[in-house]
Amino acid sequence: MANYHVSKDKDTGKWNIQKEGGQRSSGSADTQKEAEKTAKEYAANSGGGEVRIHGLDGKIRDSDTVAPANDPTSSKDTKH
């Protein structure tokens, strides 16, 4: 199980995908949507986890649980 973060690289203008605790980027994409999709694939391939999406200000603006990880809240995700 692995968690991933999606954030904008101000130098390149691309959206980076980074495994939580990792030193280097796991990948990048031209759009936030593409990066989010790829991060969810990475999380699913590692047994599930959380994908945390950061806004342009660097703060987490959304977080999605990827199966088969357990969602820490029992509420239904209405955004996706």
C-alpha positions in Angstrom: 0.0 0.0 0.0 1.4 3.4 -1.0 0.2 7.0 -0.8 0.9 9.5 -3.6 0.8 13.3 -3.8 0.0 15.3 -7.0 1.5 18.8 -7.0 2.5 21.5 -9.5 6.2 21.9 -10.2 6.7 25.7 -10.5 10.0 25.3 -12.5 8.7 23.0 -15.2 5.0 23.8 -15.1 4.1 20.1 -15.0 2.2 18.2 -12.4 4.4 15.9 -10.4 3.4 12.5 -8.9 5.4 11.6 -5.8 5.2 8.6 -3.6 4.8 9.6 0.0 8.3 9.5 1.7 10.0 9.3 -1.7 12.9 11.5 -2.7 12.2 11.7 -6.4 9.2 12.2 -8.6 7.4 9.0 -9.7 6.2 10.7 -12.8 4.7 13.8 -14.3 1.9 15.0 -16.5 0.9 18.1 -18.4 -2.5 18.4 -16.6 -3.6 17.9 -13.0 -6.3 15.5 -14.2 -3.8 13.3 -16.0 -1.4 13.3 -13.0 -4.3 12.4 -10.7 -5.3 9.4 -12.9 -1.7 8.1 -13.1 -1.3 8.5 -9.3 -4.4 6.5 -8.7 -3.1 3.7 -11.1 0.2 3.7 -9.1 -1.7 3.4 -5.8 -3.9 0.6 -7.1 -0.9 -1.3 -8.4 0.7 -1.1 -4.9 -2.3 -2.5 -3.1 -4.3 0.7 -2.7 -3.7 3.9 -0.7 -4.5 7.6 -0.7 -4.0 10.1 -3.5 -3.7 13.6 -2.2 -4.1 16.4 -4.7 -2.5 19.7 -3.9 -3.7 23.1 -5.2 -1.4 25.8 -6.7 -0.9 27.1 -3.1 0.6 23.7 -2.1 -2.2 22.9 0.3 -4.1 19.6 0.0 -7.4 20.4 -1.7 -8.7 16.8 -2.1 -7.8 13.3 -1.1 -9.1 10.0 -2.6 -8.9 6.5 -1.3 -7.9 3.9 -3.9 -9.1 0.3 -3.5 -8.4 -2.0 -1.9 -7.3 0.4 0.9 -9.8 1.2 3.6 -11.4 4.7 3.5 -10.9 6.3 6.9 -14.3 8.0 6.6 -17.5 6.2 6.1 -19.0 9.0 3.9 -19.6 8.5 0.2 -17.3 10.5 -2.1 -19.7 12.8 -4.1 -16.9 14.5 -6.2 -15.9 11.4 -8.3 
